Amino acid sequence: MLPNQMVKSMIGKVIKVEMKGEENSLVGRLESVDDYMNLHLSNAMEYKGSEKVRALGDIVLRGNNIILIQPYED
């Protein structure tokens, strides 16, 4: 399965995203993804380790700044 197909299969699920140059991770429900791997997350939260830092709400992440996308388990 191609990476973009795998990410598209996670639409509607809660995912964890790590960004380039950031020590914090983002967790939210994946609403949509495009061919450039830009992500739209709803109910996004910022975490430092397992500690919740702040609520971000709806956000859009630029694909070329994303290092890791994975399903999120509590």
Protein Blocks (a to p, Z undefined) as FASTA:
>chain_A
ZZklmmmmmgoiacddddehiabdcddddfbdcfkopacdehiacdehjacfbdebjadd
dfklpfbdcdddZZ
